[in-house]
């Protein structure tokens, strides 16, 4: 039997028994949960702003319409006008506004998630585990 420290044993155990990979179904579920709650948060934000801060909705409407106009201006002559008329006429501007808002909420949520992901250690601190095990085996002082 080899004489080894707890740190060496934990390192060997990690090499023999790696963490299981997440299943594709679990990844699919978490992806759709993220998509669903970001869409619901965005729509709830629109509802809240409609009643309490209508100037925000007005600003968002003007900003997205200006973006559509600017984008249509970059297109060649007949296509830019057709694009703008199609977006305004069939309500495409409404869907563009909601889609852009959802994308902004998702990017913001992703950034927050990345910050928390970087803060939490992905692997256990073997030195801390080793120090804790030494402290547990220490005898309390006798008086």
GIBELZI-V240163 format. One line per field, one symbol per residue. ss: DSSP state (H for helix, E for strand, - for the rest). burial: + if it has 9 or more other ideal C-beta (glycine too) atoms within 8 Angstrom, else -. A space follows every 10 residues. Layout:
BEGIN
ss->???
burial->???
END
This chain:
BEGIN
ss->-----HHHHH HHHHHH---- ---HHHHHHH HHHHHHHHHH HHHHHHHHHH HH-HHHHHHH HHHHHHHHHH HHH---HHHH HHHHHHHHH- -HHHHHHHHH HHHHHHHHHH HHHHHHHHH- -----HHHHH HHHHHHH--- ---
burial->------+-++ ++-+------ ------+--- ---++--++- +++-++-++- ---+--+--+ +--++--++- ++-------+ +-++-++--- -++--+++-+ ++--++--+- ---------- -----+--++ --+------- ---
END
